[in-house]
Structure formats: C-alpha cells, structure tokens
Amino acid sequence: MPGLLHNHIAVVTGAGSGIGRGIALGFAREGANVAALDINGAAAANTAADATAAGGRAQAFTLDVTDRQACRDVAGKVARDVGQVSILVNNAGINRRNAFTADADAVLKDWQDIMAINLNGVFNVTHAFLSALRAAKGRIVNIASIQSFMHVRTPNSPAYTTSKHGVLGFTRALAAELGKDGVRVNAIGPGFIETPLNERVRATNPELVKVFLDHTPLGRTGKPDDIVGPAIFLASDLSAYVTGSIVMADGGYRAI
C-alpha cells in the first residue's frame, strides 16, 4: 500500500542527526524519495543508508546551508540525481547558551553563527529550491520552536530566540506569497527534544531539564520521533488546506 508521501521527492536539511534524521527516515517509510542534506556528509550518508536498508529510497548530499552558492549547486544535483523536488524541510540549526551580558566577543559570534544557520540558511535553501517547489505545487516545512513565541527561562542565547521568531515570520510571509502558486508553507514548534544538539547540557545540567519538565504537562522530554508525525502531516495531502500555520509539538509547554 503506498505511503502518505508516495511519489514525492523530499529534501531534508540537517538530516544527519536528531530531528532531521528522524524526519528523513519517517518520510522514507511513507514512500518519499529522500535527499538527506547535512554539513556532515558522513552523517547524511548514514541516514540515507539506514533509510535504504529499511526498504526506503534516499541519497545523501553534503551541504553548508550558510553557503548560498553551495545551496544552488545542491539544488541542481538533486534535480539531476533524484528528480523533481516537491517537499522541503528546513531543519538545520544550532543553539548556544551564552547570555547577552556574557563576553562581548562570544555574544557577537553567537549572533553571527546562529543567524547564519538558523535564519539565513532557511532563506538560502528555500530560495535554491523555490523554482522546483513552485513547479511541483510543493510544500515547505520549517522547524521553528517554542522560542518562536517566547524566550524560555533557562540559560539560552537571545540569538536563538530571535532566529526562531524569524523562522515563523518567514513561514507566514512565504505562505501568503506562494499560496497562489499552490505551495503550502508551515512550521513545527518543537519543545525540549532529546537530540545531539542538547546532549551535553542534558548530561551536565539536570536542573535545566527539570525546569522544562516542570512546565510540560506531558511530563517528559520529547524524542525526534515526536516531530515525525507532524512533519508527515504537513508534507502530505492530509494538510491540503493548511498553510501559514505552526503545529506545536512541545508536550503542552505553551498551554501553561
């Protein structure tokens, strides 16, 4: 029986680990042919290999999303090697936890690095695949955050919060502009998800994790697989009349 994403070609950035890897594997299970993109080419290759071993279809590509020309080049390679892209998941991102009042040089570097990946990277990749997505009447899924709405009260970089506000704004702006082309643009707002991105802080700062859990009605941290279902929904025809929205997957964090 064909999956929900049968006959789709899906590009997933940051597909080498964490949420991106989970989405890439989930899309492959649902029948999509997946282009797994990551700055770590070996990690992307592992994701593609695991998807293929499970009976899906996937290929890996190395990409630094901050490099606009590299994004264009990869878009061309995917078109040649895989085919007509109809789904894009902008997942690649980083976080740092320096306060704005920390060392000035560190704060400036945080700002530049986080904006370059989390916000400019979303722009670069989307722009590179835009023609293909418009031609396919495709769908874009951006990974935003609970911090698209608030600055979580734990040690956290203001740059991260700002970047994720930007991702949600970009999502809504593109939904308004591209709707006439049949392109749907939505976002997912993860809460505290256990990924390699926060592995160190989880291991060394249990109090920070407790702050999140005390504010989360479901009483647990999330796993990458908790984001896969919302991503499949937004990428599939199940959400045919959904655009400009954000699906929160935060265990209820914003409910209290």
N, C-alpha and C positions, 0 to 999 in steps of 0.2 A: 504494500500500500504506500503510495507516495507520501512523503512528509509535507509539513506545512510550508517548507521552503524549496520544494521540488522545482527544478528548472531555474532557480536563482543562482547568481554568482555574487558572493558576499565578500567584501573587503573588511577585515578587522585589524585595526592598529593596536599595538601593544599586545599582540596575540601570543607572546612568548610565555606569559605567566599570568597568574591572578585572574581577574575578571575577564580580560581579553582572551586568555586561553580557554576559560570556561565557555564563553560565548562562541568562540570558533568551533570548539568540539560540539556544542549544542546545535549550532547551525548545520554542521556536517551531518549530525544524526537526523536532522529534519530534512535532509536531501539537498542542501545547498552545496555548491562547489565553492570552497572557501579559499581566499587568498589571505594567508596569515602573514601580517607585516609586523616587524619588530626591529628595533635598533640592534638587538642581539639576534643575529641571523641564526645562530645555532639553536637558540631557544625557539624561534619561529619554526625552524625545521623539525624540532621535536614535537611541537604541537601538530604540524602537518602530518608527521609520521604516525602519531597516535590516532589522529582522525582517520587516516587511511587504513590503519590496522583494524579499526573498529568497523570498517566497511564503508566509510565515507570517502569524499574526494576533497583534497586540499593540497595546496602548494605554498611554499614559503618564499618570502621576499624580505631582504634587509632594507630597512628604511629609518632614517633620522627625520622625524616629522618637522624639525626646525629648518630643514634644508628645502627651500621651495622648489629648486630645480630638481632635486632628487625625488620629490613628490611627483612632479610631472613625468620624470623618467619612469618611475614605478607604474604610474597610471598607464603609460604606453606599453610597458612589459606585461602588465596584467591583461590588457586588451589583446595583445598578441598571443600570449601563452595560455590564457584561461578563457577569455571571451568578454562579452558584454556585461559589465557590472550593473547590478540593479539594487544592491544593498551596500551601504557604507556604515560601519560602526566606528565612530571616533572615540577610542578608549584610551590611547596612550596618555600618560600623565605622571606627574611626580608630586611629592609634598615634602615640605621641610617644616621644622617646628621652632624656628628662631622667632622670638618676639620682635616687634617693630623697634623696640627700645634696646635691642641687643647691639652687638658690634656693627658699626655702620657699614663696613665693607661686606660683612656677611649678609646683612639685610638687603643691600643692593644686589648682591649676587643671587640671593634667593628670588628677588623680584624678577630679575632678568631671565633666570633659568626657568622659573615656573611659568611666567608669561610666554616664553618662547615655545615651551612644550604644550602646556595646558590650553592656551588660547590661540596663539599664532599657529601652532601645529594643527589645531582643528580647522582653522582657516585654510592653511596650506593644502592639507589633504582633501578637504571638501572642494576647494577650487580646482584641484588637479583632476578630480573625478566628476566634476559638475556636468560636463557635456554628456558623458556616458549615462549619468543618473537622469538627466532630463530626457535623453533619448529613450530610456527604458521606463520612464514614469516610475522612478525608483523610490526608495525610502532611505532616510538617513536617521541613525540613532546615535545621539551624543551622550556620553557618560558625564553627567553633571554630579550633583552631590547634595546632601542635606545642607551643605555650605553654599549652595546656590541661593539660600534664603536667610542664613544666619551665620554668625561666627561662633562655632562650637566652643564652649567654655573649658577648653583644655589647652595646653601649650600647642599653639598652631600658628603657622605663618599667615599673616594678613594677605600675602600674595596669593596663597592657595584659595582663600575665601573669595578674593576679588576675581581670580581666574574663573572660578566656578559660577559666580554671578554672571560673568561674561559669556560662559558657555550657554547658560539658559537664555540670556538675551539674544545671542546669536541664533539659537534654536528657533525662537519665536519670530525673529526677523526673517529668517530664511523660509519658515513655514508660510508667512504672509506673502513673501515674494514668489515662491516657487509653486504655490498651490495651483496656479493657473496652468503650470506645466505637468500637473499630475504627480508632483514629487511631494511626499509627506516627510515632515521633519519633526522628530520628537526627541525627548531626552529621558534618561533614567536617573533617579536620585538615590544612589546607594547611601546607606548609613555606614556603620563600622563593619567593614567586611575584612575577614582574615585573608590577607594577601602578603606576598613578599615585600610589598611597599611598606607595610607597618609591622613586619615580623619582629624587627629589633625593638621597637617601642613596646610591643606586646610582651616581649621577654623581659625587658628591663624596667617597665613602668606599669605594674599591675594596677596601680591606683588610677591611672588614666583610663584603663579599660573599665574599671569599676564605675567611673563617672559616666561613661557611655551606657553601661548596663543598667545603672540605677535610673536612667532616663528613657529606657527602652521597654515598652510594655511586654514584648515577647520574651524579654529577659535573657537574651543570648546575642552573641555577635553573629554577623552574617557570614556565609560562605560564598565563594564565587558562583556556585550553582544557584544561589538565591537570586542572582541577577539574570540568569539564562532565560528563565521563563518570561519575564517582562521583555527581554530583548527579542525573543522569538515572536511574542505577541505584536510588538511594534514593527517588526520586519515583515510580518506575514499579512495576508489578506484579512485576518481576524480583526485588524485595526484599520480597515479601509476608510473609515470616516473619522480617523483620529489624526490630528496634526496640530503642531504648536503646543503640545502638552508635555508634561513631565510626569512620569509614573514613579512614585516614591517606593523604594524598596529598603526601608530603614527600620523595620521591626516596630514601627509606630512612634519613632523618636519625635516626629513633629506633631504628634497628637497630644502631647502633654508638655 
